[in-house]
Amino acid sequence: MVRNQAKNSDTIGGLAKAAGVGVETVRYYQRRGLLPEPARPHGEVRRYGDEDVRRLRFIRSAQAAGFTLNEIKELIDLDASDDRARARELAQARVAALDEKIAEMRDARDALAGLAEACAGKRSGPCPILTAFDER
């Protein structure tokens, strides 16, 4: 059974599991300044809580939306300063980049569909799909 949330004082392994990432990912995010590294009182094991799980999930979701780690760091910092205008600006830039990528993918899809149709209609000679990729 996978836990949905970390306990109030979980280890790095428990945090990673609760957020669906690896321990090395947690450490990497800490090195990048995306996730705070808790104190180690009296040399004990570091403990993480629910807020750390939320932060990790935010990072992963933002990455899935196409934000870079630098942009995610800026979003986290903006949250602390409540600079909504800049956060909105970053989101709008990401939307524009996604729209551009969608247009490129639609063009590629249409070109490939046209090649597949040409291939289906051609009974002899080289396949238009193969020759199209050969030309590039």
MONOR-V189559 format. One record per residue. N is the residue number from 1. RES is the residue in three letters. SS is DSSP state (alpha for helix, beta for strand, coil for the rest). PSI is psi as a letter, one per 20 degrees, with the letter a starting at -180 (* if undefined). NEAR is the number of other ideal C-beta (glycine too) atoms within 12 Angstrom. Layout:
n=N res=RES ss=SS psi=PSI near=NEAR
n=N res=RES ss=SS psi=PSI near=NEAR
This chain:
n=1 res=MET ss=coil psi=p near=5
n=2 res=VAL ss=coil psi=p near=11
n=3 res=ARG ss=coil psi=q near=17
n=4 res=ASN ss=coil psi=h near=14
n=5 res=GLN ss=coil psi=q near=22
n=6 res=ALA ss=coil psi=q near=31
n=7 res=LYS ss=coil psi=r near=18
n=8 res=ASN ss=coil psi=h near=16
n=9 res=SER ss=coil psi=m near=18
n=10 res=ASP ss=beta psi=q near=27
n=11 res=THR ss=coil psi=r near=22
n=12 res=ILE ss=alpha psi=h near=32
n=13 res=GLY ss=alpha psi=g near=22
n=14 res=GLY ss=alpha psi=h near=28
n=15 res=LEU ss=alpha psi=g near=41
n=16 res=ALA ss=alpha psi=g near=30
n=17 res=LYS ss=alpha psi=g near=25
n=18 res=ALA ss=alpha psi=h near=31
n=19 res=ALA ss=alpha psi=i near=35
n=20 res=GLY ss=coil psi=k near=21
n=21 res=VAL ss=coil psi=r near=29
n=22 res=GLY ss=coil psi=r near=17
n=23 res=VAL ss=alpha psi=g near=21
n=24 res=GLU ss=alpha psi=h near=13
n=25 res=THR ss=alpha psi=g near=25
n=26 res=VAL ss=alpha psi=g near=36
n=27 res=ARG ss=alpha psi=h near=20
n=28 res=TYR ss=alpha psi=g near=20
n=29 res=TYR ss=alpha psi=h near=34
n=30 res=GLN ss=alpha psi=g near=25
n=31 res=ARG ss=alpha psi=h near=15
n=32 res=ARG ss=coil psi=i near=22
n=33 res=GLY ss=coil psi=j near=18
n=34 res=LEU ss=coil psi=h near=32
n=35 res=LEU ss=coil psi=p near=35
n=36 res=PRO ss=coil psi=q near=21
n=37 res=GLU ss=coil psi=o near=20
n=38 res=PRO ss=coil psi=q near=23
n=39 res=ALA ss=coil psi=r near=12
n=40 res=ARG ss=coil psi=n near=13
n=41 res=PRO ss=alpha psi=p near=10
n=42 res=HIS ss=alpha psi=k near=7
n=43 res=GLY ss=alpha psi=j near=7
n=44 res=GLU ss=coil psi=r near=11
n=45 res=VAL ss=coil psi=q near=17
n=46 res=ARG ss=coil psi=q near=26
n=47 res=ARG ss=coil psi=q near=23
n=48 res=TYR ss=beta psi=q near=36
n=49 res=GLY ss=coil psi=a near=24
n=50 res=ASP ss=alpha psi=h near=22
n=51 res=GLU ss=alpha psi=h near=21
n=52 res=ASP ss=alpha psi=h near=35
n=53 res=VAL ss=alpha psi=g near=30
n=54 res=ARG ss=alpha psi=g near=22
n=55 res=ARG ss=alpha psi=g near=32
n=56 res=LEU ss=alpha psi=g near=40
n=57 res=ARG ss=alpha psi=h near=26
n=58 res=PHE ss=alpha psi=g near=24
n=59 res=ILE ss=alpha psi=g near=33
n=60 res=ARG ss=alpha psi=g near=25
n=61 res=SER ss=alpha psi=g near=18
n=62 res=ALA ss=alpha psi=h near=29
n=63 res=GLN ss=alpha psi=g near=24
n=64 res=ALA ss=alpha psi=h near=14
n=65 res=ALA ss=coil psi=i near=21
n=66 res=GLY ss=coil psi=j near=22
n=67 res=PHE ss=coil psi=q near=27
n=68 res=THR ss=coil psi=r near=19
n=69 res=LEU ss=alpha psi=h near=22
n=70 res=ASN ss=alpha psi=g near=16
n=71 res=GLU ss=alpha psi=h near=26
n=72 res=ILE ss=alpha psi=g near=33
n=73 res=LYS ss=alpha psi=g near=25
n=74 res=GLU ss=alpha psi=g near=26
n=75 res=LEU ss=alpha psi=g near=32
n=76 res=ILE ss=alpha psi=g near=28
n=77 res=ASP ss=alpha psi=h near=18
n=78 res=LEU ss=alpha psi=h near=21
n=79 res=ASP ss=alpha psi=h near=19
n=80 res=ALA ss=alpha psi=h near=13
n=81 res=SER ss=alpha psi=i near=13
n=82 res=ASP ss=coil psi=k near=10
n=83 res=ASP ss=coil psi=n near=16
n=84 res=ARG ss=alpha psi=h near=13
n=85 res=ALA ss=alpha psi=g near=12
n=86 res=ARG ss=alpha psi=h near=18
n=87 res=ALA ss=alpha psi=g near=24
n=88 res=ARG ss=alpha psi=h near=14
n=89 res=GLU ss=alpha psi=g near=17
n=90 res=LEU ss=alpha psi=g near=29
n=91 res=ALA ss=alpha psi=g near=23
n=92 res=GLN ss=alpha psi=h near=14
n=93 res=ALA ss=alpha psi=h near=21
n=94 res=ARG ss=alpha psi=g near=25
n=95 res=VAL ss=alpha psi=g near=17
n=96 res=ALA ss=alpha psi=g near=15
n=97 res=ALA ss=alpha psi=h near=19
n=98 res=LEU ss=alpha psi=g near=18
n=99 res=ASP ss=alpha psi=g near=15
n=100 res=GLU ss=alpha psi=g near=15
n=101 res=LYS ss=alpha psi=h near=16
n=102 res=ILE ss=alpha psi=g near=15
n=103 res=ALA ss=alpha psi=g near=14
n=104 res=GLU ss=alpha psi=g near=14
n=105 res=MET ss=alpha psi=h near=14
n=106 res=ARG ss=alpha psi=g near=14
n=107 res=ASP ss=alpha psi=g near=14
n=108 res=ALA ss=alpha psi=g near=16
n=109 res=ARG ss=alpha psi=g near=14
n=110 res=ASP ss=alpha psi=g near=14
n=111 res=ALA ss=alpha psi=g near=19
n=112 res=LEU ss=alpha psi=h near=18
n=113 res=ALA ss=alpha psi=h near=16
n=114 res=GLY ss=alpha psi=h near=17
n=115 res=LEU ss=alpha psi=g near=24
n=116 res=ALA ss=alpha psi=g near=18
n=117 res=GLU ss=alpha psi=g near=14
n=118 res=ALA ss=alpha psi=h near=20
n=119 res=CYS ss=alpha psi=g near=21
n=120 res=ALA ss=alpha psi=h near=13
n=121 res=GLY ss=alpha psi=i near=13
n=122 res=LYS ss=coil psi=p near=16
n=123 res=ARG ss=coil psi=i near=10
n=124 res=SER ss=coil psi=r near=8
n=125 res=GLY ss=coil psi=a near=11
n=126 res=PRO ss=coil psi=q near=16
n=127 res=CYS ss=coil psi=p near=18
n=128 res=PRO ss=alpha psi=h near=24
n=129 res=ILE ss=alpha psi=g near=20
n=130 res=LEU ss=alpha psi=g near=16
n=131 res=THR ss=alpha psi=h near=15
n=132 res=ALA ss=alpha psi=g near=18
n=133 res=PHE ss=alpha psi=h near=15
n=134 res=ASP ss=alpha psi=h near=11
n=135 res=GLU ss=alpha psi=h near=10
n=136 res=ARG ss=coil psi=* near=7
